[in-house]
Amino acid sequence: MKTLPLPPLTLRVAVLLALVAGLLLPALAWLLAEVVFGDASGPAVERHRAAVLLMVAVQGVAAAGLTLHALTRRFVWPLDRLAGQAHGLAALRPVAALGPAWGPAVDADFAPLVRELDAVRQRLLDLQGELRAGESRLHKAAMVDHLTGLPNRALMHELFGHESASARRHGRALALLRIGLDRFRTFNDTLGHAAGDELLTGMGHRLAAALRDADFICRGNGDEFLVLLPGPPGWDRVATAAERLLRVVEEPLQLPRSGHVVSLSASIGIAMYPSDGTDFEALARAASLALERSKALGRGLYSFYQPGMDQALRRRIATERELTLALERDEFELVYQPVVDAGSGRIVGCEALLRWRHPQRGLLAPGAFIDGARQCGLMCDIDAWVLNAACGDLARWRDAGLQPGRLALNLSVQRARNPALSEALRDALERHALSPAQLELEVTEDAFLDDPEGLPRALARWRALGLALTIDDFGVGHSSLSQLKMLRPERLKIDCSVVRGLPDAAQDCALAGAMLAMAHALGIEVVAKGVETAAQRRWLLEQGCARQQGHLHGQPMPARQFEARLAGRTAPAALQPA
C-alpha cells in the first residue's frame, strides 16, 4: 500500500504561532518578572498586579482557543471528513450519495491524500456504473429467449401483471393463446436439432409479424408460443385472430441455413381473462388444457378452454401417479397368446400382451390404461419393462428346452421411432443370450401413416439387428400395395374385425381373400387374428392361411400356464377336423 508523507509546517501555521506568541509573550514576561523580582517590584506595580493577572488569563485562554481552532482546521476536521467518507464506502452506500471527498479549500499539505481518495471514489463510481450496466444486460437476458430473440415467459408474466391491472380498471378482457407446432418432434428428429432451431426462430418471427402492435408474443416451452391479446371485444374476434395465426403457420417456411422448405400446422388453445383465470399461471394452465384438446381433436385447430377440462387434467395426473407407482411396485405382468398352425395345432409362436394388476380394480387390459400412459409420456418406460420381462420369460423357456417359436412384442409409436430402441433391443438380447430370430416387433398399420418417414428408418435399424417386422391390425387402416412393397414386412396380421364376419359375410370374405392374395404375391406370411369358431378356421385354411391366433386356439394366459402348454402338460383347445 502506498504511504503518504507527513505534511510539513506551512506559512499559515507559522503566522498562527507568531500570533499566539504575541499574545503570550507579554504575559510570560510579567510572570517571569514576578518570579525574579518578587517583593522588590514596588507599590506601583502592586496596584496593577490584579489587572495584569486578568490580562494574562484572558490572553492564555485566547491563545489556547486559537491554537485549538487551528489544530481542528488543520487536522481534526479533515480526518473526520475522511473517516466519514471511509465509513460510507464501507457501508456500501452509493458513491454519489457521499458528496464531495473534500471541501473546496483544501490545504496543499493534504493534496496527496485528497488525490488518493478522489481516485478511490472515481474507481468506485466506474465500478458502480459497470455493475448497473451488467445488471441491465442480465435483466434483458433473463427476459429474452436466447434462441428466437423473442420475449420469454418471464417477461410475458411481468407484462400480464400490468395488462390485467389495466383490464380490471377499465372492465376489459384479455385473451391468452397457446400455440403448439404439430409434429415438431418428428421434424426435429428427422432433419436435426439445428434445422429445428431454425424453424422455431423463423416461425416465431412470422407469428410476431402477423400480430398487432398492441399484441404481445413470447416463446414458451419447446415448440410452443404464447400470445397475449389485450382488450378483445368478444370471443369471435379472438377466434378470427386464432384462425389467422393458423393460416400463417401453414404457409411454407424457407430455412436458408439447412436448405429445407417445410410445411407445418399448429394447434391453439385459448383462455380468457378473467373468466378462465385471474392470474397468469392459472390462465396459462387453462390455455394448455385447451391446446391439448385441440391436438386430441386433430391438427390445425383451435379450442377455447372449458371448465370440464380441469377434471380431465386431474384424472390424467391421478393416472400418471398410479402408473408410476405400478412401475415401481412391479404391478404389470405379461400374458401370452399362442399362434398356432391350424392344421396340426402346433404352437409356432406367441404374442406378449400387457396386463396391469391394479390394487383396487383388479386385472386390467391395455385399453383401460394405455391412452393415459401415452398422455403422461410413460409409454417408453412401460415398453422397456415389457421388453425386459418378455426376454426373461423367453430365456427361461429356452433353458427348459421348450420351443415357443417367435415371440411378438407390440411397440408404441413413440417407442418404435425412438432411435434408442435399437440399443435397448441389442442390450436385452445380449443380457438374456437370445437370438434376434426369436423376436419379432409388431407395429400397427396406422403407425406408418402417422409417421411415414420415421418408422421406415426405424425398420432399417431393426433389420440390421436381425429382427423381423409384423404389421398388426392389417385391414383397418389405409395401407396400399405400394407401402407393403416398400416396407416388405415378414408377416401381416389380419385384424379381428375382418375375421369376425368369416365365412358368412361376403364382403369380409372378399376383403380377407384379397389380403391373402396380395400377401402371398409379395411373399409375406399372414396370421389371422381373432379366430373363434371352427368355421373361421376351416375357411382360412382353405384360403391358405394356416397361421392363426384367437380364443379357439388358446386365450391369453400367464407365463407359467403358457409354459405348461408348451411342455404338453395342458391340452390345446379341441379342433374340428378341416
Phi, psi and omega per residue, in radians:
M1 nan 2.471 -3.132
K2 -1.283 2.336 -3.139
T3 -1.802 2.231 -3.131
L4 -1.485 2.442 3.103
P5 -1.248 2.658 3.094
L6 -1.209 2.385 -3.097
P7 -1.193 2.333 3.112
P8 -1.306 2.923 3.061
L9 -1.171 2.439 -3.119
T10 -1.919 3.037 3.137
L11 -1.067 -0.663 -3.113
R12 -1.145 -0.637 3.087
V13 -1.149 -0.681 3.124
A14 -1.103 -0.746 3.112
V15 -1.083 -0.737 -3.138
L16 -1.100 -0.705 3.120
L17 -1.176 -0.632 3.089
A18 -1.122 -0.713 3.109
L19 -1.088 -0.767 3.122
V20 -1.096 -0.730 3.126
A21 -1.115 -0.652 3.122
G22 -1.115 -0.547 3.119
L23 -1.397 -0.629 -3.013
L24 -1.585 -0.472 -3.034
L25 -1.068 -0.789 3.097
P26 -1.014 -0.754 3.141
A27 -1.119 -0.688 3.135
L28 -1.172 -0.651 3.111
A29 -1.113 -0.746 3.126
W30 -1.096 -0.778 3.136
L31 -1.087 -0.673 -3.139
L32 -1.124 -0.720 3.126
A33 -1.096 -0.686 3.119
E34 -1.062 -0.709 -3.098
V35 -1.240 -0.669 -3.029
V36 -1.381 -0.844 -3.000
F37 -1.614 -0.520 3.066
G38 1.010 -2.124 -3.053
D39 -1.256 -0.264 -3.092
A40 -1.389 0.058 -3.067
S41 -1.264 -0.394 3.037
G42 1.699 2.869 -3.091
P43 -1.162 -0.550 -3.093
A44 -1.120 -0.768 -3.137
V45 -1.189 -0.585 -3.126
E46 -1.063 -0.614 -3.124
R47 -1.148 -0.544 -3.092
H48 -1.717 0.180 -3.076
R49 -1.098 -0.781 -3.097
A50 -1.105 -0.746 3.135
A51 -1.107 -0.721 -3.128
V52 -1.139 -0.753 3.115
L53 -1.076 -0.696 3.096
L54 -1.082 -0.758 -3.140
M55 -1.094 -0.727 3.123
V56 -1.068 -0.745 3.131
A57 -1.087 -0.784 3.138
V58 -1.091 -0.786 3.141
Q59 -1.086 -0.664 3.125
G60 -1.118 -0.783 3.121
V61 -1.090 -0.750 3.136
A62 -1.104 -0.725 3.140
A63 -1.128 -0.742 3.123
A64 -1.092 -0.719 3.125
G65 -1.106 -0.803 3.122
L66 -1.074 -0.701 3.132
T67 -1.127 -0.779 3.132
L68 -1.079 -0.745 3.123
H69 -1.096 -0.744 -3.132
A70 -1.092 -0.768 3.132
L71 -1.134 -0.660 3.117
T72 -1.096 -0.850 3.114
R73 -1.088 -0.617 -3.019
R74 -1.386 -0.672 -3.012
F75 -2.215 -0.877 -2.965
V76 -1.150 -0.863 -3.097
W77 -1.077 -0.823 3.096
P78 -1.057 -0.707 -3.120
L79 -1.180 -0.662 3.059
D80 -1.088 -0.728 3.118
R81 -1.082 -0.771 3.120
L82 -1.093 -0.757 3.123
A83 -1.082 -0.697 3.100
G84 -1.103 -0.738 3.103
Q85 -1.092 -0.798 -3.120
A86 -1.105 -0.700 3.124
H87 -1.117 -0.715 3.120
G88 -1.114 -0.723 3.109
L89 -1.152 -0.715 3.124
A90 -1.140 -0.541 3.130
A91 -1.415 0.034 3.097
L92 1.104 0.515 3.027
R93 -1.288 2.630 3.117
P94 -0.953 2.417 -3.087
V95 -1.066 -0.664 -3.106
A96 -1.115 -0.456 -3.118
A97 -1.389 -0.141 -3.096
L98 -1.470 -0.226 -3.118
G99 1.371 -3.089 -3.141
P100 -1.161 2.615 -3.104
A101 -1.207 -0.496 -3.055
W102 -2.540 2.751 3.076
G103 -1.222 2.984 -3.108
P104 -1.187 -0.579 -3.099
A105 -1.786 1.600 -3.077
V106 -1.830 2.271 3.115
D107 -1.062 2.384 -3.098
A108 -1.070 -0.445 -3.135
D109 -1.173 -0.432 3.122
F110 -1.686 0.112 -3.093
A111 -1.004 -0.765 3.111
P112 -1.046 -0.722 3.123
L113 -1.151 -0.699 3.109
V114 -1.080 -0.773 -3.129
R115 -1.089 -0.708 3.123
E116 -1.101 -0.776 3.138
L117 -1.138 -0.730 3.106
D118 -1.095 -0.626 3.099
A119 -1.137 -0.715 3.099
V120 -1.107 -0.769 3.123
R121 -1.056 -0.776 -3.108
Q122 -1.128 -0.683 3.105
R123 -1.125 -0.694 3.091
L124 -1.143 -0.676 3.058
L125 -1.046 -0.775 3.131
D126 -1.101 -0.749 -3.133
L127 -1.130 -0.700 3.113
Q128 -1.140 -0.648 3.077
G129 -1.122 -0.739 3.103
E130 -1.121 -0.697 3.115
L131 -1.103 -0.740 3.120
R132 -1.106 -0.719 3.115
A133 -1.131 -0.712 3.111
G134 -1.134 -0.715 3.093
E135 -1.088 -0.669 3.114
S136 -1.121 -0.740 3.121
R137 -1.151 -0.732 3.123
L138 -1.117 -0.707 3.120
H139 -1.087 -0.734 3.125
K140 -1.138 -0.758 3.132
A141 -1.095 -0.624 3.139
A142 -1.241 -0.293 -3.100
M143 -1.844 0.004 -3.072
V144 -2.169 2.399 3.069
D145 -1.276 2.182 -3.023
H146 -1.198 -0.428 -3.099
L147 -1.431 -0.943 -3.021
T148 -1.598 -0.311 -3.041
G149 1.378 -0.017 3.089
L150 -1.386 2.816 2.983
P151 -0.992 2.671 3.112
N152 -1.804 -3.074 -3.045
R153 -1.104 -0.592 -3.134
A154 -1.091 -0.736 3.122
L155 -1.210 -0.651 3.070
M156 -1.054 -0.738 3.125
H157 -1.053 -0.763 -3.134
E158 -1.152 -0.767 -3.130
L159 -1.148 -0.645 -3.141
F160 -1.043 -0.640 3.109
G161 -1.029 -0.752 3.117
H162 -1.195 -0.790 -3.085
E163 -1.170 -0.677 -3.133
S164 -1.195 -0.638 3.085
A165 -1.111 -0.732 3.094
S166 -1.142 -0.690 3.137
A167 -1.115 -0.676 3.111
R168 -1.122 -0.731 -3.113
R169 -1.137 -0.642 -3.029
H170 -1.832 0.095 3.095
G171 1.161 0.599 -3.130
R172 -1.791 2.952 3.106
A173 -1.922 2.875 3.015
L174 -2.261 2.625 3.067
A175 -2.154 2.277 3.076
L176 -1.946 2.089 3.140
L177 -1.861 2.258 3.074
R178 -1.903 2.001 -3.038
I179 -1.852 2.149 3.087
G180 -2.062 2.306 3.132
L181 -1.364 2.234 -3.137
D182 -1.292 2.427 3.068
R183 1.008 0.446 -3.140
F184 -1.135 -0.641 -3.117
R185 -1.086 -0.719 3.094
T186 -1.087 -0.771 3.111
F187 -1.060 -0.750 -3.106
N188 -1.129 -0.732 3.126
D189 -1.212 -0.549 -3.071
T190 -1.357 -0.886 -3.024
L191 -1.709 -0.177 3.106
G192 1.809 2.797 -3.062
H193 -1.225 -0.524 3.123
A194 -1.108 -0.787 3.091
A195 -1.146 -0.626 3.098
G196 -1.115 -0.722 3.094
D197 -1.124 -0.693 3.124
E198 -1.144 -0.647 3.096
L199 -1.125 -0.793 3.138
L200 -1.072 -0.725 -3.141
T201 -1.128 -0.852 -3.132
G202 -1.109 -0.710 -3.120
M203 -1.223 -0.636 3.100
G204 -1.095 -0.764 3.124
H205 -1.195 -0.594 3.109
R206 -1.159 -0.758 3.115
L207 -1.113 -0.729 -3.141
A208 -1.066 -0.669 -3.129
A209 -1.206 -0.385 -3.110
A210 -1.526 -0.039 -3.099
L211 -1.692 2.842 3.051
R212 -1.333 2.891 3.113
D213 -1.079 -0.557 -3.105
A214 -1.383 -0.283 -3.129
D215 -1.407 2.850 -3.064
F216 -2.415 2.319 3.131
I217 -2.173 2.560 3.052
C218 -2.519 2.801 3.048
R219 -1.422 2.263 3.103
G220 -1.672 -2.404 3.133
N221 -1.626 2.331 3.051
G222 1.066 -2.063 -3.080
D223 -1.710 0.395 -3.081
E224 -1.870 2.604 3.041
F225 -2.229 2.555 3.086
L226 -1.951 2.367 3.134
V227 -2.212 2.234 3.102
L228 -1.879 2.137 3.133
L229 -1.889 1.849 -3.135
P230 -1.329 2.364 2.958
G231 1.071 0.694 3.079
P232 -1.198 2.399 -3.072
P233 -1.278 -0.250 -3.128
G234 -3.066 2.909 -3.096
W235 -1.119 -0.508 -3.123
D236 -1.142 -0.613 3.089
R237 -1.212 -0.624 3.089
V238 -1.150 -0.739 3.121
A239 -1.084 -0.693 3.106
T240 -1.093 -0.751 3.109
A241 -1.104 -0.708 3.127
A242 -1.122 -0.737 3.102
E243 -1.084 -0.690 3.132
R244 -1.108 -0.724 3.140
L245 -1.180 -0.644 3.078
L246 -1.080 -0.731 3.117
R247 -1.165 -0.620 3.131
V248 -1.112 -0.741 -3.128
V249 -1.133 -0.643 -3.035
E250 -1.272 -0.263 3.100
E251 -1.180 2.404 3.140
P252 -0.956 2.447 -3.099
L253 -2.066 2.196 3.108
Q254 -1.472 2.285 3.079
L255 -1.944 1.658 -2.999
P256 -1.072 -0.749 -3.035
R257 -1.190 -0.729 -3.118
S258 -1.560 -0.212 3.081
G259 1.316 0.465 -3.131
H260 -2.024 2.671 2.947
V261 -2.037 2.086 -3.031
V262 -2.048 2.627 3.063
S263 -2.234 2.092 -3.134
L264 -2.213 2.949 2.972
S265 -2.127 3.022 -3.134
A266 -2.413 2.766 3.005
S267 -2.108 2.558 -3.053
I268 -2.279 2.357 2.987
G269 -1.971 2.383 -3.023
I270 -2.147 2.312 3.033
A271 -2.242 2.505 -3.063
M272 -1.941 2.387 3.034
Y273 -1.702 2.343 0.087
P274 -1.719 0.056 -2.998
S275 -1.171 -0.601 -3.079
D276 -1.743 -0.077 -3.139
G277 2.945 2.463 -3.107
T278 -1.828 -0.098 3.036
D279 -2.251 2.907 -2.994
F280 -1.095 -0.806 -3.081
E281 -1.103 -0.712 3.126
A282 -1.138 -0.719 -3.140
L283 -1.178 -0.719 3.126
A284 -1.126 -0.653 3.101
R285 -1.148 -0.717 3.103
A286 -1.121 -0.728 3.106
A287 -1.122 -0.615 3.110
S288 -1.141 -0.718 3.081
L289 -1.103 -0.725 3.114
A290 -1.136 -0.631 3.101
L291 -1.131 -0.720 3.108
E292 -1.070 -0.659 3.107
R293 -1.149 -0.704 3.104
S294 -1.057 -0.748 3.136
K295 -1.168 -0.620 3.141
A296 -1.214 -0.600 -3.128
L297 -1.340 -0.388 -3.091
G298 2.534 -3.126 -3.089
R299 -1.728 2.719 3.095
G300 1.278 0.542 -3.094
L301 -2.154 2.835 2.981
Y302 -2.189 2.651 -3.140
S303 -2.448 2.474 3.005
F304 -1.537 2.575 3.104
Y305 -1.123 2.464 3.043
Q306 -2.226 2.483 -3.050
P307 -0.964 -0.543 -3.111
G308 -1.136 -0.292 3.141
M309 -1.138 -0.452 3.103
D310 -1.091 -0.703 3.124
Q311 -1.125 -0.693 3.101
A312 -1.093 -0.681 3.124
L313 -1.143 -0.735 3.131
R314 -1.096 -0.704 3.092
R315 -1.107 -0.701 -3.141
R316 -1.126 -0.752 3.127
I317 -1.104 -0.722 3.133
A318 -1.136 -0.708 3.115
T319 -1.113 -0.752 3.129
E320 -1.068 -0.727 3.133
R321 -1.125 -0.750 -3.122
E322 -1.155 -0.719 -3.128
L323 -1.192 -0.647 3.095
T324 -1.101 -0.752 3.095
L325 -1.155 -0.603 3.126
A326 -1.097 -0.680 3.081
L327 -1.166 -0.728 -3.119
E328 -1.186 -0.626 -3.069
R329 -1.638 0.056 3.116
D330 1.025 0.855 -3.133
E331 -1.536 -0.165 3.100
F332 -1.432 2.665 3.050
E333 -2.619 2.813 -3.130
L334 -1.910 2.476 2.935
V335 -2.075 2.744 -3.030
Y336 -2.205 2.281 3.070
Q337 -1.942 2.214 -3.058
P338 -1.299 2.636 2.918
V339 -1.912 2.204 -2.996
V340 -2.116 2.784 2.893
D341 -1.473 1.918 -2.987
A342 -1.119 -0.374 3.137
G343 -1.274 -0.680 -3.062
S344 -1.916 -0.302 -3.067
G345 1.417 0.082 -3.109
R346 -1.319 2.401 3.100
I347 -1.303 2.191 -3.141
V348 -2.021 -0.010 3.132
G349 3.075 -3.125 3.105
C350 -2.728 2.849 3.096
E351 -2.143 2.260 3.097
A352 -1.471 2.203 -3.114
L353 -2.115 2.386 -3.045
L354 -1.513 2.461 3.017
R355 -2.364 2.676 3.107
W356 -2.125 2.045 3.095
R357 -1.523 1.559 -3.058
H358 -1.290 2.397 -3.090
P359 -1.042 -0.559 -3.117
Q360 -1.858 -0.605 -2.995
R361 -1.707 -0.030 3.118
G362 1.429 -2.751 -3.077
L363 -1.378 2.125 -3.069
L364 -1.960 2.393 3.022
A365 -1.390 2.835 -3.090
P366 -0.973 -0.557 -3.120
G367 -1.025 -0.380 -3.105
A368 -1.460 -0.236 -3.056
F369 -2.523 -0.176 -3.060
I370 -1.137 -0.731 3.132
D371 -1.060 -0.716 3.098
G372 -1.119 -0.667 3.120
A373 -1.141 -0.656 3.106
R374 -1.141 -0.784 -3.117
Q375 -1.131 -0.564 -3.117
C376 -1.489 -0.117 -3.130
G377 1.327 0.438 -3.104
L378 -1.794 0.054 -3.069
M379 -1.110 -0.659 -3.140
C380 -1.108 -0.679 3.103
D381 -1.166 -0.701 3.130
I382 -1.194 -0.729 3.106
D383 -1.059 -0.673 3.116
A384 -1.110 -0.700 3.097
W385 -1.106 -0.778 -3.139
V386 -1.046 -0.781 -3.124
L387 -1.049 -0.803 -3.112
N388 -1.191 -0.744 -3.117
A389 -1.162 -0.733 -3.121
A390 -1.160 -0.731 3.119
C391 -1.149 -0.609 3.084
G392 -1.118 -0.767 3.097
D393 -1.127 -0.729 -3.124
L394 -1.103 -0.698 3.108
A395 -1.148 -0.650 -3.141
R396 -1.174 -0.704 3.099
W397 -1.138 -0.694 3.113
R398 -1.089 -0.762 -3.133
D399 -1.137 -0.449 3.103
A400 -1.494 0.050 3.124
G401 1.378 0.330 -3.117
L402 -1.652 2.714 -3.103
Q403 -2.163 1.580 -3.122
P404 -1.447 -0.053 -3.047
G405 1.324 -2.816 3.135
R406 -1.262 2.389 3.084
L407 -1.766 2.131 -3.100
A408 -1.667 2.332 3.098
L409 -2.026 2.280 3.056
N410 -1.495 2.334 -3.136
L411 -2.067 2.454 3.010
S412 -1.247 2.769 -3.142
V413 -1.071 -0.737 -3.135
Q414 -1.053 -0.727 -3.125
R415 -1.259 -0.665 -3.073
A416 -1.112 -0.672 -3.076
R417 -1.572 0.010 3.134
N418 -1.384 2.117 -3.130
P419 -1.034 -0.425 -3.133
A420 -1.207 -0.248 -3.127
L421 -1.088 -0.704 -3.114
S422 -1.022 -0.738 3.124
E423 -1.171 -0.684 3.114
A424 -1.117 -0.693 3.107
L425 -1.141 -0.759 3.137
R426 -1.086 -0.753 -3.138
D427 -1.109 -0.740 -3.121
A428 -1.137 -0.726 3.131
L429 -1.120 -0.739 3.142
E430 -1.212 -0.693 -3.097
R431 -1.104 -0.640 -3.105
H432 -1.799 0.136 3.096
A433 0.952 0.854 -3.138
L434 -1.839 2.685 3.039
S435 -1.553 2.464 3.079
P436 -0.992 -0.453 3.140
A437 -1.180 -0.234 -3.135
Q438 -1.508 -0.140 -3.121
L439 -2.088 2.611 2.920
E440 -2.426 2.598 -3.092
L441 -1.878 2.291 3.134
E442 -1.856 2.237 3.076
V443 -2.261 2.382 -3.105
T444 -1.180 2.715 -3.124
E445 -1.039 -0.695 -3.096
D446 -1.184 -0.376 -3.129
A447 -1.068 -0.577 3.139
F448 -1.273 -0.478 3.078
L449 -1.320 -0.654 -3.142
D450 -1.205 -0.544 -3.101
D451 -2.421 1.268 -3.022
P452 -1.178 -0.268 -3.125
E453 -1.826 -0.689 -3.047
G454 -1.231 -0.758 -3.063
L455 -1.202 -0.681 3.051
P456 -1.021 -0.639 3.090
R457 -1.174 -0.678 3.079
A458 -1.109 -0.679 3.123
L459 -1.041 -0.709 3.115
A460 -1.086 -0.667 3.119
R461 -1.173 -0.683 3.134
W462 -1.131 -0.760 -3.108
R463 -1.179 -0.497 3.063
A464 -1.131 -0.443 3.077
L465 -1.486 -0.196 -3.107
G466 1.616 0.292 -3.125
L467 -1.610 2.579 3.126
A468 -1.628 2.719 3.131
L469 -2.022 2.333 3.022
T470 -2.104 2.282 3.039
I471 -1.608 2.017 -3.068
D472 -1.567 2.780 3.083
D473 0.963 0.673 -3.121
F474 -1.219 2.358 3.134
G475 1.935 -0.190 3.125
V476 -1.826 -0.199 3.133
G477 -1.769 -2.579 -3.065
H478 -2.276 0.614 3.130
S479 -1.150 2.495 -3.141
S480 -1.941 2.944 3.110
L481 -1.069 -0.626 -3.138
S482 -1.163 -0.624 3.099
Q483 -1.155 -0.753 3.107
L484 -1.094 -0.681 3.129
K485 -1.128 -0.629 -3.132
M486 -1.309 -0.757 -3.060
L487 -1.380 -0.635 -3.116
R488 0.807 1.081 3.092
P489 -1.189 2.723 3.111
E490 -1.222 -0.547 3.137
R491 -2.702 2.762 3.041
L492 -2.055 2.588 3.004
K493 -2.009 1.996 3.104
I494 -1.204 2.289 -3.034
D495 -1.179 2.663 -3.132
C496 -1.014 -0.602 -3.095
S497 -1.108 -0.465 3.088
V498 -1.421 -0.725 -3.096
V499 -1.196 -0.510 -3.017
R500 -1.026 -0.604 -3.078
G501 -1.498 -0.056 -3.117
L502 -1.357 2.541 -0.093
P503 -1.730 0.252 -2.991
D504 -1.512 -0.585 -3.095
A505 -1.461 2.036 -3.067
A506 -1.088 -0.682 -3.126
Q507 -1.147 -0.717 3.115
D508 -1.159 -0.658 3.098
C509 -1.113 -0.744 -3.141
A510 -1.138 -0.731 -3.122
L511 -1.164 -0.810 3.134
A512 -1.112 -0.695 3.111
G513 -1.099 -0.696 3.131
A514 -1.155 -0.696 3.115
M515 -1.099 -0.795 -3.123
L516 -1.106 -0.742 3.140
A517 -1.123 -0.735 3.138
M518 -1.135 -0.764 -3.130
A519 -1.161 -0.733 3.139
H520 -1.117 -0.636 3.131
A521 -1.148 -0.534 -3.141
L522 -1.645 0.018 3.140
G523 1.286 0.540 -3.115
I524 -1.851 2.277 3.102
E525 -1.280 2.535 -3.098
V526 -2.089 2.376 3.014
V527 -2.068 2.242 3.097
A528 -1.640 2.160 3.132
K529 -1.650 2.740 3.013
G530 1.280 0.501 3.110
V531 -1.357 2.030 -3.050
E532 -2.136 -0.247 -3.093
T533 -2.215 2.721 3.102
A534 -1.131 -0.573 3.136
A535 -1.130 -0.710 3.085
Q536 -1.094 -0.775 -3.141
R537 -1.040 -0.807 -3.101
R538 -1.126 -0.767 -3.105
W539 -1.094 -0.743 -3.136
L540 -1.147 -0.691 3.096
L541 -1.098 -0.689 3.117
E542 -1.113 -0.508 3.132
Q543 -1.552 0.077 3.103
G544 1.532 0.331 3.137
C545 -1.897 1.593 -3.101
A546 -1.530 -0.460 -3.133
R547 -1.386 2.042 -3.049
Q548 -2.380 2.692 -3.130
Q549 -2.532 2.333 3.132
G550 2.862 3.122 -3.065
H551 -1.131 -0.446 3.106
L552 -1.091 -0.620 -3.073
H553 -1.731 -0.118 3.106
G554 2.522 2.210 3.091
Q555 -1.377 2.854 3.040
P556 -1.019 2.339 -3.051
M557 -2.395 2.696 3.097
P558 -1.038 2.840 -3.049
A559 -1.033 -0.743 -3.106
R560 -1.140 -0.665 3.122
Q561 -1.199 -0.702 3.103
F562 -1.134 -0.645 3.094
E563 -1.082 -0.720 3.102
A564 -1.135 -0.643 3.092
R565 -1.112 -0.737 3.117
L566 -1.115 -0.647 -3.108
A567 -1.392 -0.041 3.116
G568 1.409 0.214 -3.137
R569 -1.430 -0.221 3.019
T570 -2.242 2.576 -3.076
A571 -1.540 2.483 3.050
P572 -1.214 2.942 3.114
A573 -1.094 2.516 -3.137
A574 -1.163 2.357 -3.129
L575 -1.924 2.431 3.048
Q576 -1.312 2.568 3.116
P577 -1.122 2.540 -3.120
A578 -1.238 nan nan
